[in-house]
Amino acid sequence: MDLIPQEEKSSVNKKAIFIGAGALLIVVAVAFILLKPSEKVSPAGNNTENNTTGTTDVPQVPGTYAPVSGDTKVPDTNSQAGSGIAIPTEVKEVGANNVSERDFNVVLDKDAVSPQKVIVKLLDIVTINFSAVDKSYDMTQPDNGLSWTVPKGGSKNLQFQGSTPGQFTFYCVSCGGPDKGPVGYIVVVPK
């Protein structure tokens, strides 16, 4: 003998289906976040509207990645860095785990990058303002699927999160590639 009226059974079944569907959506969302391909999170993750977006049609070039030591010094706004190392124009803490937002200026002129090396900490949010003086430069960092163009006399912001440690070479594709330059480096230092 069934003691639950038919109307209540129907209501209970609808609630169970609704709760099950909600739980399934949450599981799918969490799996999507945790299983993103590494090219979208290392180091090119948080692109914004006026900044470059990562592309994945750039062929992999040997020699554009190298491991780095955790002993590498990460410059601050008032640091005295060696020649060719970018000093951030701004550094601000943005959250837990010693994560900072770091801004840099880099100039492209006469087939050279100046300063040539940008050094950040793992998980830092980085904005590099690239300016082109003499011509347009089509830049790429193939290990992370990044590709951006800096127009002659203009600038382009590249924003990403340094989520994979290493030294990543970026270079001008239209200038002849990494062997002909200009070439620069993004160094993400492990914590």
Secondary structure as the mmCIF struct_conf table of DSSP 4:
data_model
#
loop_
_struct_conf.conf_type_id
_struct_conf.id
_struct_conf.beg_label_comp_id
_struct_conf.beg_label_asym_id
_struct_conf.beg_label_seq_id
_struct_conf.end_label_comp_id
_struct_conf.end_label_asym_id
_struct_conf.end_label_seq_id
BEND BEND1 ILE A 4 ILE A 4
HELX_RH_AL_P HELX_RH_AL_P1 GLN A 6 LEU A 34
TURN_TY1_P TURN_TY1_P1 LEU A 35 LEU A 35
HELX_RH_3T_P HELX_RH_3T_P1 SER A 38 LYS A 40
TURN_TY1_P TURN_TY1_P2 VAL A 41 VAL A 41
BEND BEND2 SER A 42 PRO A 43
TURN_TY1_P TURN_TY1_P3 GLU A 49 ASN A 50
STRN STRN1 ASN A 51 ASN A 51
BEND BEND3 THR A 56 THR A 56
BEND BEND4 VAL A 58 VAL A 58
HELX_LH_PP_P HELX_LH_PP_P1 PRO A 59 GLN A 60
TURN_TY1_P TURN_TY1_P4 PRO A 62 GLY A 63
BEND BEND5 THR A 64 THR A 64
STRN STRN2 TYR A 65 ALA A 66
TURN_TY1_P TURN_TY1_P5 GLY A 70 ASP A 71
HELX_LH_PP_P HELX_LH_PP_P2 THR A 72 PRO A 75
TURN_TY1_P TURN_TY1_P6 THR A 77 ASN A 78
HELX_LH_PP_P HELX_LH_PP_P3 ALA A 81 GLY A 82
TURN_TY1_P TURN_TY1_P7 SER A 83 GLY A 84
STRN STRN3 ILE A 85 ILE A 85
HELX_LH_PP_P HELX_LH_PP_P4 ALA A 86 PRO A 88
BEND BEND6 THR A 89 THR A 89
STRN STRN4 GLU A 90 GLY A 95
TURN_TY1_P TURN_TY1_P8 ALA A 96 ASN A 98
STRN STRN5 VAL A 99 ASP A 109
TURN_TY1_P TURN_TY1_P9 LYS A 110 ASP A 111
STRN STRN6 ALA A 112 SER A 114
BEND BEND7 PRO A 115 PRO A 115
STRN STRN7 LYS A 117 LYS A 121
TURN_TY1_P TURN_TY1_P10 LEU A 122 LEU A 123
STRN STRN8 ILE A 125 ALA A 132
BEND BEND8 VAL A 133 LYS A 135
STRN STRN9 TYR A 137 GLN A 141
HELX_RH_3T_P HELX_RH_3T_P2 PRO A 142 ASN A 144
TURN_TY1_P TURN_TY1_P11 GLY A 145 GLY A 145
STRN STRN10 LEU A 146 VAL A 150
STRN STRN11 LYS A 152 LYS A 152
TURN_TY1_P TURN_TY1_P12 GLY A 153 GLY A 153
STRN STRN12 SER A 155 GLN A 161
BEND BEND9 THR A 164 THR A 164
STRN STRN13 GLY A 166 CYS A 172
TURN_TY1_P TURN_TY1_P13 VAL A 173 GLY A 176
TURN_TY1_P TURN_TY1_P14 PRO A 178 LYS A 180
BEND BEND10 GLY A 181 GLY A 181
STRN STRN14 VAL A 183 VAL A 189
#
